[in-house]
Amino acid sequence: MNHAPKALTFAREKAGLTKRALAKQCGISEQLLCDIEAGRRNATPANLIKFASALNCPVVSLEAARDGAPSGADIRQGWEAEGAERPNSPPRVASSYPPTGARPAA
């Protein structure tokens, strides 16, 4: 499981946390967090879960793209374009379901 360094940095800054504060909250060294955010080291799945919990965002928003899937940075840009206030706000998707109370045509 790879992470998207820019997505982690974005989520940390949006949460108003310093690197030191996030590292302490997640039980890792500040140097390790700096290396992860710089892309010099990969975050373990366990650390990604800790980051997501501390930053109140879904783990998928911190992951790098796989096989054509959108990366955390791509997802973040979609949220920003839609005016989302928090990094864990899901993208708005138009529903294909009929309105409540609608009856199927006979």
Beta strands, then each sheet from edge to edge (+ up, - down):
end
